[in-house]
Amino acid sequence: MSFIENLIANVIREDVRANAAYAVADGSGFVLLDQMENPYELPRALREELGQRLADAVLNRYPRGSYATLKAKVCDKLGIPAGYDVMLGNGSDELIQIVTTTVANQKRRATVLAPVPAFVMYSRAAQFAGADFVGVKLKKDFSLDMEAMLAAIALHQPAVVFLAYPNNPTGNLFAVEDIEAILRALGENGIAVLDEAYQPFARQTFMDRLPEFENLVVMRTVSKLGLAGIRLGYMTAAPQLLNEFEKVRPPYNVNVLTQVAAEFVLDHVEVLDAQAEAINAERTLLAAELAALPGVEVFPSAANFISMRVPDGAAVCEKLMSEKVLIKNLSKMHPMLANCIRVTVSTPEENSAFLNGLKAALQPGA
Ligand SMILES: *Cc1c(COP(=O)(O)O)cnc(C)c1O
């Protein structure tokens, strides 16, 4: 073995060496329907004003450590209940890492639990934090298997349960009473993180339940709403609990440009809300068109994507790739998702590009 191979073998964790990096398609020249991005840009006038704000940003200084202005704006504009503060993250991906890191280390083995198929960052973050990850299979209709969930909670005593609401990659909202039962089962021994990344589309939230459940963390992001590029996530919980997570947060994790951009755009959040509403209307249309296609089983979605089962998921993705349309093949993610694909709901034009490619792929002999 060469020097560098020996070095890596000697210092890098075995489980990290065995892992592949999180694969993100480059996507240049493609219609991008794989990452649940909002396809609409900000109106020209707003972008010009934003450009001015960014030109005035103080780049030679660290961000103000308290993020007081941005946090106040997030609380005011994004529906944080009175008496609750937020913690900001470099995307909610970072917050997921912080939550898992806060509960586990080598001296205190902890379990992170989530229904599966779930957002992949939950298990990755658990692994890198040195926690055990337990996945509990959803039922066939993608609802929570409460018998299995409650049994797994009793057996593994998870420190954290992640619940994406709506769930990615299935798109559905779990039943409110099931989530309540999980919060009660966890009690003083575990935290439930409600990951509301798709709340701008689902318009359902557990925010107002925070006073009732002190073991509840509500996590969100501005990514799916239309600001994926700036990387800003936020979460809220009982102040004492949030304070513990704050100790693990890197001090300047949200950069000045993100801070300035978010403060400006949140003053015009109604523009993004209107875009989300348009995307929701498109989702209804697209779901109906998909449901009419023979061989396609469409799963109900409250998010800005639609997942579906097709006769041959890999073939559909390949055909769409050849038409320069990028979607997500879910087939290999979990056995329950065999031949399933996921598409971001986009503009009418891009949705048509997807539909036409899909129809072509479904032709006999395609
Ligand atoms: C997209 C997504 C996120 C990631 O959000 P970022 O803020 O962009 O890191 C978190 N949770 C779920 C369920 C997601 O689908």
Ligand as a Chemical Component Dictionary entry (heavy atoms), coordinates in Angstrom:
data_LIG
# 
_chem_comp.id                   LIG 
_chem_comp.type                 NON-POLYMER 
_chem_comp.pdbx_formal_charge   0 
_chem_comp.three_letter_code    LIG 
# 
loop_
_chem_comp_atom.comp_id 
_chem_comp_atom.atom_id 
_chem_comp_atom.alt_atom_id 
_chem_comp_atom.type_symbol 
_chem_comp_atom.charge 
_chem_comp_atom.model_Cartn_x 
_chem_comp_atom.model_Cartn_y 
_chem_comp_atom.model_Cartn_z 
_chem_comp_atom.pdbx_ordinal 
LIG C1 C1 C 0 -34.876 18.885 1.649 1  
LIG C2 C2 C 0 -35.070 18.389 3.014 2  
LIG C3 C3 C 0 -34.320 18.892 4.074 3  
LIG C4 C4 C 0 -33.070 19.691 3.824 4  
LIG O1 O1 O 0 -33.194 20.986 3.965 5  
LIG P1 P1 P 0 -31.972 21.998 3.859 6  
LIG O2 O2 O 0 -32.428 23.097 4.711 7  
LIG O3 O3 O 0 -31.873 22.347 2.412 8  
LIG O4 O4 O 0 -30.720 21.354 4.377 9  
LIG C5 C5 C 0 -34.626 18.490 5.372 10 
LIG N1 N1 N 0 -35.577 17.575 5.597 11 
LIG C6 C6 C 0 -36.295 17.026 4.603 12 
LIG C7 C7 C 0 -37.330 16.016 4.907 13 
LIG C8 C8 C 0 -36.039 17.404 3.287 14 
LIG O5 O5 O 0 -36.714 16.823 2.290 15 
# 
loop_
_chem_comp_bond.comp_id 
_chem_comp_bond.atom_id_1 
_chem_comp_bond.atom_id_2 
_chem_comp_bond.value_order 
_chem_comp_bond.pdbx_ordinal 
LIG C1 C2 SING 1  
LIG C2 C3 SING 2  
LIG C2 C8 DOUB 3  
LIG C3 C4 SING 4  
LIG C3 C5 DOUB 5  
LIG C4 O1 SING 6  
LIG O1 P1 SING 7  
LIG P1 O2 DOUB 8  
LIG P1 O3 SING 9  
LIG P1 O4 SING 10 
LIG C5 N1 SING 11 
LIG N1 C6 DOUB 12 
LIG C6 C7 SING 13 
LIG C6 C8 SING 14 
LIG C8 O5 SING 15 
# 
